[in-house]
Amino acid sequence: MIRLSVLDQSVAVTGRSADASIRETLALAQHCETLGYQRFWVSEHHSHPTIVGSAPEVLMAAIAATTQRIRIGSAGVMLPHYSALKVAEQFRVLEALAPGRIDLGVGRAPGSDGRTAQLLNPQTRSAADHFPLQVRELQAWVSGTELPEGHPGRGVTAEPRGPTAPTLWMLGSSNYGAQLAAHYGLPYAFAWFITDGQGAEEAIALYRELYRPSVQHPQPQPALCLWALAADTEEDAWHHFSGRERWKMDRNRGVLGALQSPAEVALLPYSPSEKIQAEQIRRSALVGSGAQVAEKLRHLAAALEIEELVVITWAHDPAVRRRSYELLAAQFRTD
């Protein structure tokens, strides 16, 4: 059985202010809960013209207050920017607000450019080197277990404690995160949407091979985070994909901005070289009718023996995005 979850990045779109994207994320979380999705994760980026979700812990609190069942998580907290103790405290508060529903996904990447990362934490570079230690500290403080003898944090607690604890996830797009997740016995989500699948098979195989069972997770728990868009017809899906396609081509030449509408994209015809780029992007895109996208997702899940897929969908029109999640939920409801 394949479980479906959601990762939303609060994407800025042309014609609306960025703050509207945050509110649309909140509305989408409520919608996806009614559709039966397992989790709703939100991302962390900084000084990004496209992805405006900069504080997942704040957005998660709002989602927790307006939902009842769906798990809520970060994908993820960029840990080298922060104190592990402070992150543990934030997520223990979230756990108190939504007991048994909080996922704490962490990553090592900055989620920003180098200058912004330095402003977030002047010691970011050296902090990244201590990421494995930070994860170990976070694991202890979140779960309420003791740090080893000699650690300066031994005896310090992350409050408020309670009968439940956030679930810690490792996020990554390389072998590094897979090996670290395996070492600490943590669930692991591979960012397929970042690499277009490159390295996924090797990373997940390493994760399973090296996995050291933990009390909370006796078995490995891999998941895939992928970008997908479904519509009522294949033609409609490709039409609404055009903004994402244009964005990817612009990003490849170092230009970032708000997601354009299909009508705006159509005003600027592709050059011959852009047509080649567009064809390459389309070949690996998970786009089509609900049935077509579901078939592609099932194929990936079967090939990698994955039981959970975390779906990201960008669309200029919020109704198109909601419809995509509706179509996929319907396709997997009987799995």
C-alpha positions as CSV (number, residue, x, y, z in Angstrom):
1,M,0.0,0.0,0.0
2,I,1.3,3.4,-1.0
3,R,0.8,6.3,1.4
4,L,0.5,9.8,-0.1
5,S,1.8,13.0,1.7
6,V,2.3,16.6,0.7
7,L,5.3,19.0,0.7
8,D,4.3,22.6,0.1
9,Q,6.9,25.3,-0.5
10,S,4.7,28.5,-0.4
11,V,5.6,29.5,-4.0
12,A,5.3,33.1,-5.0
13,V,3.3,33.7,-8.2
14,T,2.9,36.7,-10.5
15,G,0.0,39.0,-9.8
16,R,-0.3,38.2,-6.0
17,S,1.9,39.3,-3.1
18,A,4.1,36.8,-1.4
19,D,2.2,36.9,1.8
20,A,-0.8,35.4,0.0
21,S,1.3,32.3,-0.8
22,I,1.6,31.6,3.0
23,R,-2.1,31.8,3.4
24,E,-2.6,29.5,0.4
25,T,-0.4,27.0,2.1
26,L,-2.6,27.1,5.2
27,A,-5.7,26.6,3.1
28,L,-4.1,23.7,1.1
29,A,-3.2,21.9,4.4
30,Q,-6.9,21.9,5.4
31,H,-7.9,20.7,1.9
32,C,-5.4,17.9,1.9
33,E,-6.5,16.7,5.3
34,T,-10.1,16.3,4.0
35,L,-8.6,14.2,1.1
36,G,-6.9,11.8,3.5
37,Y,-3.2,12.7,2.9
38,Q,-0.9,11.2,5.6
39,R,1.3,14.3,6.2
40,F,1.6,17.9,5.2
41,W,5.2,19.3,5.3
42,V,6.4,22.8,4.7
43,S,9.8,23.9,3.6
44,E,12.4,26.5,4.8
45,H,14.1,28.9,2.3
46,H,15.6,32.3,2.9
47,S,15.8,35.4,0.6
48,H,14.4,33.3,-2.2
49,P,12.3,35.2,-4.9
50,T,10.3,32.1,-5.6
51,I,10.0,30.0,-2.4
52,V,8.8,32.3,0.4
53,G,8.3,29.9,3.3
54,S,11.1,31.0,5.6
55,A,9.8,29.8,9.0
56,P,8.3,26.3,9.0
57,E,7.9,26.2,12.7
58,V,5.6,29.3,12.6
59,L,3.5,28.0,9.7
60,M,3.2,24.6,11.3
61,A,1.7,26.2,14.4
62,A,-1.0,27.8,12.3
63,I,-1.7,24.5,10.4
64,A,-1.8,22.6,13.8
65,A,-4.5,25.1,15.0
66,T,-6.7,24.6,11.9
67,T,-6.5,20.8,11.3
68,Q,-7.3,17.8,13.4
69,R,-5.8,14.6,11.9
70,I,-3.1,15.1,9.4
71,R,0.6,15.0,10.5
72,I,2.4,18.3,10.2
73,G,6.1,18.6,9.5
74,S,9.1,20.5,8.3
75,A,10.9,19.6,5.1
76,G,13.0,20.8,6.5
77,V,14.6,22.8,9.3
78,M,18.1,23.7,8.0
79,L,19.8,22.8,11.3
80,P,23.2,24.4,10.8
81,H,21.5,27.8,11.1
82,Y,20.3,27.1,14.6
83,S,20.9,25.7,18.1
84,A,19.7,22.1,18.3
85,L,18.2,22.9,21.8
86,K,16.2,25.8,20.5
87,V,14.8,23.7,17.6
88,A,13.9,20.9,20.0
89,E,12.0,23.5,22.2
90,Q,10.1,24.8,19.2
91,F,9.0,21.4,18.1
92,R,8.2,20.3,21.7
93,V,5.8,23.2,21.8
94,L,4.3,22.2,18.5
95,E,3.9,18.6,19.8
96,A,2.0,20.1,22.8
97,L,-0.3,21.9,20.3
98,A,-0.9,18.8,18.2
99,P,0.1,15.7,20.1
100,G,1.2,12.7,18.0
101,R,1.1,14.8,14.8
102,I,4.5,16.5,14.5
103,D,7.3,15.6,12.2
104,L,10.7,17.3,12.5
105,G,12.5,17.0,9.2
106,V,16.0,18.3,9.2
107,G,18.6,19.0,6.5
108,R,22.2,20.2,6.2
109,A,21.8,22.4,3.1
110,P,21.5,26.2,3.7
111,G,18.2,26.7,1.9
112,S,19.7,30.0,0.7
113,D,22.8,31.6,-0.9
114,G,26.1,31.8,0.9
115,R,25.7,35.4,2.0
116,T,22.2,34.9,3.4
117,A,23.4,31.8,5.2
118,Q,26.2,33.8,6.9
119,L,23.7,36.4,8.0
120,L,21.5,33.7,9.5
121,N,24.4,32.3,11.4
122,P,27.9,33.7,11.1
123,Q,29.3,30.3,12.0
124,T,27.2,28.4,9.3
125,R,30.2,26.8,7.6
126,S,31.7,25.4,10.8
127,A,28.2,24.5,12.0
128,A,27.6,22.4,8.9
129,D,30.7,20.3,9.9
130,H,28.9,19.6,13.3
131,F,25.7,18.5,11.7
132,P,25.9,14.9,12.8
133,L,26.5,16.0,16.4
134,Q,23.5,18.4,16.1
135,V,21.3,15.6,14.9
136,R,22.4,13.5,17.9
137,E,21.6,16.3,20.3
138,L,18.3,17.0,18.6
139,Q,17.4,13.3,18.8
140,A,18.0,13.3,22.5
141,W,16.2,16.5,23.4
142,V,13.2,15.9,21.2
143,S,12.6,12.4,22.6
144,G,13.5,13.2,26.2
145,T,16.4,10.8,26.5
146,E,19.7,11.7,28.1
147,L,22.9,12.9,26.3
148,P,26.1,10.9,27.1
149,E,28.3,11.6,30.0
150,G,30.6,14.5,29.4
151,H,28.3,16.3,27.0
152,P,27.7,19.9,28.1
153,G,24.0,19.5,27.5
154,R,23.6,16.5,29.8
155,G,20.8,17.2,32.3
156,V,19.3,20.0,30.1
157,T,15.8,19.4,29.0
158,A,13.7,20.7,26.1
159,E,10.4,21.8,27.4
160,P,7.5,21.2,27.4
161,R,7.7,17.5,27.8
162,G,4.7,15.2,27.4
163,P,3.5,11.7,26.6
164,T,4.3,12.0,22.9
165,A,7.3,13.4,21.0
166,P,7.9,14.7,17.5
167,T,9.2,12.2,14.9
168,L,12.6,13.1,13.6
169,W,13.2,12.7,9.9
170,M,16.4,13.1,7.9
171,L,16.0,14.8,4.5
172,G,18.6,14.6,1.7
173,S,19.5,14.3,-1.9
174,S,22.8,12.4,-1.6
175,N,24.4,9.4,0.1
176,Y,25.5,11.6,3.0
177,G,22.0,12.1,4.4
178,A,21.1,8.4,3.7
179,Q,24.1,7.2,5.7
180,L,23.5,9.6,8.6
181,A,19.8,8.6,8.8
182,A,20.9,4.9,8.8
183,H,23.4,5.5,11.5
184,Y,20.9,7.2,13.9
185,G,18.0,4.9,13.0
186,L,15.8,7.6,11.5
187,P,13.2,7.8,8.8
188,Y,14.7,9.2,5.5
189,A,13.1,11.2,2.7
190,F,15.1,11.4,-0.5
191,A,14.5,14.7,-2.5
192,W,13.8,13.3,-5.9
193,F,12.5,16.7,-7.0
194,I,16.0,18.2,-6.6
195,T,18.0,15.6,-8.4
196,D,15.3,14.4,-10.9
197,G,16.0,11.0,-9.4
198,Q,19.8,10.9,-9.9
199,G,21.4,9.0,-7.0
200,A,18.0,7.9,-5.5
201,E,18.5,4.2,-6.0
202,E,22.0,4.2,-4.5
203,A,21.1,6.4,-1.6
204,I,18.1,4.4,-0.6
205,A,20.0,1.1,-1.0
206,L,22.7,2.5,1.3
207,Y,20.2,3.6,3.8
208,R,18.7,0.1,4.0
209,E,22.0,-1.7,4.0
210,L,23.5,0.4,6.8
211,Y,20.4,0.9,8.9
212,R,20.9,0.6,12.6
213,P,17.5,-0.1,14.3
214,S,16.4,2.5,17.0
215,V,13.8,2.2,19.7
216,Q,11.5,4.5,17.8
217,H,12.2,3.0,14.4
218,P,13.1,-0.7,14.4
219,Q,12.9,-0.8,10.6
220,P,14.1,1.6,7.9
221,Q,11.5,4.0,6.7
222,P,12.4,5.6,3.3
223,A,10.2,8.0,1.4
224,L,10.4,9.9,-1.8
225,C,9.7,13.6,-2.3
226,L,8.7,14.2,-5.9
227,W,7.2,17.0,-8.0
228,A,4.0,16.1,-9.8
229,L,1.0,17.7,-11.4
230,A,-2.3,16.0,-12.4
231,A,-5.3,17.5,-14.2
232,D,-8.5,16.3,-15.7
233,T,-6.9,15.8,-19.0
234,E,-3.3,15.4,-20.1
235,E,-3.6,18.5,-22.3
236,D,-4.7,20.6,-19.3
237,A,-1.9,19.2,-17.2
238,W,0.8,20.2,-19.7
239,H,-0.8,23.6,-20.1
240,H,-0.6,24.3,-16.3
241,F,2.9,22.8,-16.2
242,S,4.2,25.6,-18.5
243,G,4.9,28.0,-15.6
244,R,7.1,25.4,-13.8
245,E,8.8,24.5,-17.1
246,R,9.6,28.2,-17.8
247,W,10.8,28.6,-14.2
248,K,13.2,25.7,-14.5
249,M,14.7,27.0,-17.7
250,D,15.1,30.5,-16.1
251,R,16.7,29.0,-13.0
252,N,19.2,27.1,-15.1
253,R,20.5,30.4,-16.3
254,G,20.6,32.0,-12.9
255,V,17.3,33.9,-13.0
256,L,14.8,33.3,-10.2
257,G,11.4,34.9,-9.8
258,A,7.7,34.4,-9.1
259,L,5.9,31.6,-11.0
260,Q,4.4,32.8,-14.2
261,S,0.9,31.9,-15.4
262,P,0.5,29.8,-18.6
263,A,-0.9,32.9,-20.3
264,E,2.3,34.9,-19.4
265,V,4.5,32.1,-20.6
266,A,2.7,31.9,-23.9
267,L,3.5,35.6,-24.6
268,L,7.3,34.7,-24.9
269,P,7.8,32.0,-27.4
270,Y,10.8,29.6,-26.9
271,S,14.0,30.1,-28.8
272,P,15.3,27.0,-30.6
273,S,17.7,26.2,-27.7
274,E,14.9,26.6,-25.2
275,K,12.7,24.2,-27.1
276,I,15.4,21.6,-26.7
277,Q,15.6,22.3,-22.9
278,A,11.8,22.1,-22.6
279,E,11.7,18.7,-24.2
280,Q,14.4,17.5,-21.8
281,I,12.4,18.8,-18.8
282,R,9.2,17.2,-20.1
283,R,10.8,13.8,-20.5
284,S,11.3,13.4,-16.8
285,A,8.2,15.3,-15.6
286,L,5.5,13.6,-13.7
287,V,2.6,15.3,-15.5
288,G,-0.6,14.1,-17.0
289,S,-4.1,13.0,-16.1
290,G,-4.7,11.6,-12.6
291,A,-4.4,8.0,-13.9
292,Q,-1.3,8.8,-15.9
293,V,0.5,10.4,-13.0
294,A,-0.6,7.7,-10.6
295,E,0.8,5.0,-12.9
296,K,4.2,6.8,-13.0
297,L,4.2,7.2,-9.2
298,R,3.4,3.6,-8.7
299,H,6.2,2.5,-11.0
300,L,8.7,4.6,-9.1
301,A,7.5,3.3,-5.8
302,A,7.6,-0.3,-6.9
303,A,11.1,0.1,-8.4
304,L,12.5,1.5,-5.2
305,E,10.3,-0.5,-2.8
306,I,8.9,2.7,-1.3
307,E,5.7,2.9,0.6
308,E,5.3,6.6,1.0
309,L,5.4,9.4,-1.6
310,V,5.5,13.1,-0.7
311,V,4.1,15.1,-3.5
312,I,5.0,18.7,-4.4
313,T,2.8,20.6,-6.8
314,W,3.3,24.1,-8.2
315,A,0.5,25.9,-10.1
316,H,-0.2,29.5,-10.7
317,D,-3.9,29.0,-9.9
318,P,-4.6,27.5,-6.4
319,A,-7.6,25.7,-7.8
320,V,-5.4,23.8,-10.2
321,R,-3.1,22.7,-7.4
322,R,-6.1,21.6,-5.2
323,R,-7.5,19.6,-8.1
324,S,-4.2,17.9,-8.7
325,Y,-4.2,16.7,-5.1
326,E,-7.8,15.6,-5.4
327,L,-7.1,13.5,-8.5
328,L,-4.1,11.8,-7.0
329,A,-5.9,11.1,-3.7
330,A,-8.8,9.4,-5.7
331,Q,-6.3,7.3,-7.6
332,F,-4.6,5.9,-4.5
333,R,-7.6,5.7,-2.3
334,T,-8.1,2.0,-3.0
335,D,-4.4,1.0,-2.9
